[in-house]
C-alpha cells in the first residue's frame, strides 16, 4: 500500500488506537458521558478512513490527481473538528465546532463520491 491509500489507512490505525484508549478511559472512570466522541472517533477515524484507504488501494487510478489529496485533507480536518466539537456540545460549551465538523465531514464524503464516480469513468475508458 502506497501513496494516499497508505496515508488514509495509516491515520485510520492511529485514530482507532486513540479511540480504543479513549474507550478504556471512559470505562476506567465509569463516566460514559463522552461515549459519542469515542464512537465517532472510531467510526469516522477508523472505519471511514480505513475504507477510503482500501478503496484507493483497490482502485489506484482513483488516487491520480489532486482530488484524492484534497479528500485526505478535508477528511482529516473534518475528524479533527467533529470529535472535540461533539465533546463541547455534550458539555454544553457550544455546538459550533460540531456543526462545522459535520459539514466538513459531509464535504469529505461528497468529494469521495466524486472520486468514485470519476474512477469508474477512467476504468471504462
C-alpha positions, 0 to 999 in steps of 0.5 A, a space after each residue: 500500500 502506497 501513496 494516499 491509500 497508505 496515508 488514509 489507512 495509516 491515520 485510520 490505525 492511529 485514530 482507532 488506537 486513540 479511540 480504543 484508549 479513549 474507550 478504556 478511559 471512559 470505562 476506567 472512570 465509569 463516566 460514559 458521558 463522552 461515549 459519542 466522541 469515542 464512537 465517532 472517533 472510531 467510526 469516522 477515524 477508523 472505519 471511514 478512513 480505513 475504507 477510503 484507504 482500501 478503496 484507493 488501494 483497490 482502485 489506484 487510478 482513483 488516487 491520480 490527481 489532486 482530488 484524492 489529496 484534497 479528500 485526505 485533507 478535508 477528511 482529516 480536518 473534518 475528524 479533527 473538528 467533529 470529535 472535540 466539537 461533539 465533546 463541547 456540545 455534550 458539555 454544553 460549551 457550544 455546538 459550533 465546532 460540531 456543526 462545522 465538523 459535520 459539514 466538513 465531514 459531509 464535504 469529505 464524503 461528497 468529494 469521495 463520491 466524486 472520486 468514485 464516480 470519476 474512477 469508474 469513468 477512467 476504468 471504462 475508458 
